[in-house]
């Protein structure tokens, strides 16, 4: 079964939350972003800025102690939480206790960007999911996906409020399938995992599939080779979490996030060049694209 195109018509039928004048920052949503490591200490800066550029009102970043102060300078709009670190420079497995209150009061929880330790990511998911309220959304990225293969019951228990963002390699780790088989039928693969985990699945590739537990699927392809660069996925995860914090339902947050990310790539390619723009170049494109998605579509048609 084919997927519905993720295009301007779909976006128009599924608008983002409208924040009227006078809305305060708490009403625009709070994100708790957990991840990072000593190996890639700055990557969460990309994710955090993407959260805010997507319109979330408040951001807390929790990362390894050694990187927290530097990230605080890089993203001065965010509050920082330094976490205990293991001998490999990863977030320690017992770190979740420091985030209990922050998880309770966030609107969207994003775990996994720039982490390499699956045991640590699993401990964070296990330790923080129980703290989430009935209307909170969780986004699992990178290591938090790779550790989730045996966690379907915990993830499904959140009632469709989890968004998984695997690339094909992470989907292989999650499912046990070969990457070649995933690539041969990504739509069916995304649908089946969405059903098993009762989650929205964003299966990332040159053509990205967004699938829901009830079998719906969307497909978006920007044909933008420049997006295949380090940090690009970190930006996407941040956009999705920021939109979810603002009140977008999981499918709307995931679909708009994929579209904004892809269109930001096209805009950066037009402005800088088709290859060689950086993940950080995507972030400043986000607000204008959210404000005028029809303009982006019109520009693409003219091109």
N, C-alpha and C positions, 0 to 999 in steps of 0.2 A: 504494500500500500504506500502511495506516495505521500510526501509532506506538503503542507501548505506553504506558499512563499511568504517569507518574512519581509514585507515591503511597506511602502507608504500607506497603502490601503489598510493593512493589518494594524499598523501603528495608530492610524486615525480611529479605528474601531476600538482600540484598547489604549486610551490616553493615560498618561502619567497623572498622579495626584496633583491637583491644582492648589497651590498655597497662596491664599489671598494676602493682600497688604495687611500688615499688623501681625502676621504669623511670627511667633518667636522661634528661636533655634531648637528648643525642645520639641516643639510641634513638628519640625522638619526631620526629626528622627535622630537617634543616637546609635552609633556603630561601635562595637568592640572588635578590633582587629588583632588577632593573635597569630604570630608566626615569626619568621626570620631566624637567622643563625649567624655565627661569627664568620661563616664562609661568604655569605652575601648580606652584609649588615645593612646596606642601603636600599635593598629591594622593597622593603615595606614602605619606604617613602613614596614610591610610585603608587602602591596600592592605596595608601592613606590619602594622597592628594586626589586620586581618582574618586574615592569615596566622597570627598568634599565637593569636587567639581560636578559630581552627579546630583548635588543638592542636599545631601545630609547636613543636619544642623550641628551635630557634635560628634567628635571622634576621640576614642581612646585607643592607643596602640600599646600592645603588650609584646615585648620581645626580650631577647637575652640581655642581661644586665649591662654587658660591655657596650652594646649598641644603643641603649635607650637614650642616653644623653645626646649622642650625635644625631639620632633621628628626631629628637625634640627640637634641635636647631634646624634640621632640614624641613620639618613640618611643624612650624611654631603654632599652628592652629590646633594641634592635637595635644591631649594630655598623654603622658607617658607612664608606663608601668614596667619597671625592670623585673625580669623573672630569673630565678635560679638557673644556672647553666651547667651542663654536664661536661665531662672531660673532652668531648668531641666538638664543643662549641655550639651544641644544640640546646634548646629549651629542655630543662630537666623533666623527668617523668612525673615528679611530684609537684609540678608548678601550678596545677589547676586551683589549689587552695587559695592562691593570691588573687584569683579572678572571680570568686564567687559573687561578691556584691556587684562588680561591674557587669557580669553576665545577667544578673537579675534585673538590672535597670537599663539594659540596652534594648533597642528595637530590632537590631540585626547583629548577629554574631558571625564573624568570618574567621575561620581557622584554616591554617595550612600554608599560605604563601611564603615562599623562601625557606620553608622547613625541609630538612632532609631526614629526620628521625621519625619513622613510622610508629614506634612504641610511644614516643612523646606525643605525637599527634593523636593517637588512640586514647591516651590518658586524658588529654584535654577534652576530646569529644565526650568521653565517659563522664568526666568530672563536671562538665559545664552544661550538657544538654538538660539535665534535670532542673537546672536553675531557670530555664527559659519559660516565659509566660505563654499563655494560650495564643497570643497574637504575634509572638516573636518569630523571626525567620532566621535560619542558620544556613550559611554558605560554606561548603567544604571544598577546598581547593588543594591541589598539589599533594603533599604528604598526607593530608587528612582524607583524601580519596583513596590513596594507595593502602591505607591501613583499614579501610572500611569493609573489606570483603566479608568479614564475619560479623558485621555490626548491623545487618539489615533490620533486625527487630527494634533496636534502639532508634535507628534512623526513621523507620516506618512509623514508630510511635508518635512522632511529631505531627502526624496527620497531614502530610503533603506540604509542610512548611520548611523543607530542606531543599536546597539547590546544590547539585553536584556538578562540578565543572571539569571533567576529565578531557585530556587529549587522548589520542588513540593508545599511547603507551600506558597511561594510567587506567584507561578502560580495560586494557589487557590484564593488568594487575588486579583490577576489581572483579573481573569476570572469569579469569583463567583462559580466555579465548586468545587465539593468535591475532596479532595486529592485522595480518592479511585478511582474516575472516571478518574482523570489525570493519575494515576499509571496504570490503566487498558489499556489505549491507549495513551502513551506519544507521540508517533510519530504524530498521527493525531492532538493531542492537540497543539503540538509545531507548526505544519504546519498552523493550523487555526489562531493562534495568530500572527504568522509571517505575514500572509496575512492581518489581520485586522490592524496591526500596521505598515505594510510596513517596517519591521525590521527583522534582523537576530535574531533568538531566540536560546539561549543555555539553554535547559531544563536539569538541573543538577540532577543526581541520580547515583546509582551504574552503570547504563548504561545511558550515557548522549546522548541526541539528539540535533543536530544542524540543524535548519530548516530555509529556506529562504522564502521570500514573493511569489516566483514563484512555490513553492511546492517541491523544492528539500529538501532532508533530509539525514543526516549522523548519524551514530550511533557508539559510542565508549564505550567500557567497559574494564576497566583494572582489574576488580575483586580485587582491592586493598583496603581492609577494613581499612587500616591505614589512608587513605585519609579522612575518616569521623572523622575529628578533628577540633577544633576551629582554625580559621584563614585560613583554606584550601581554602575556596571560595574567600577570600581576595587576596590570591596569584593568583588564576585563573583570577580574574578580572584585576589584574595588568599585567599579561602576555598578555592578549588579547589587552589591551590598548596600551602596548608597541609595539606590532606587528602592530597594526593599525597606530600608529604614524610613524612607519618606512615606511609606504606606502602600506602595505598589504590591499587588499580590505576587506570589513567586513566579508564575508564568510571565506576567507582564514585566517584572523586574529583569528576569533572565532574557526575554526576547528583546526588550529595549536595550539592555546592556550589550547584547551581541550586535545589534544594529548600530548603536552609537560607536562601539569599538571599531567595527568594520568601516563605517563612514568616516570616522576620525582618521583611519589609515589612508583612505582615499584622499581626504583633504590634505594630510601631511605629504602624501606622495605628490600631489599637485603643487604644493607650496615649496617643497624641498627637493624632491626627486623620488623616483619609484623605489629605489633601494638606498639605504643609508640613513634614513630618518630613525630616530631613537624612540623607545617606548615613552620617554618623557615628552616627546613632541606630540603624542596623541592627546595628552591630558587637557591642554588648553582649547582643543577643538570641541570638547564635550558640551559646555554650556550653550554655545550657539546652535549646535545640532539639536539639542533638546528643545530650544526655543523655536526653531524653524526647521522641522524635519522635511517639510514640503520643499523648502529651498534646496536642501541637499539633493532630494530626488530630482528636482528640476535641473540642477547643475549637472547631475549625472546624465540626464537625458540630452542636454545640450552637448556634453562631451562626446 
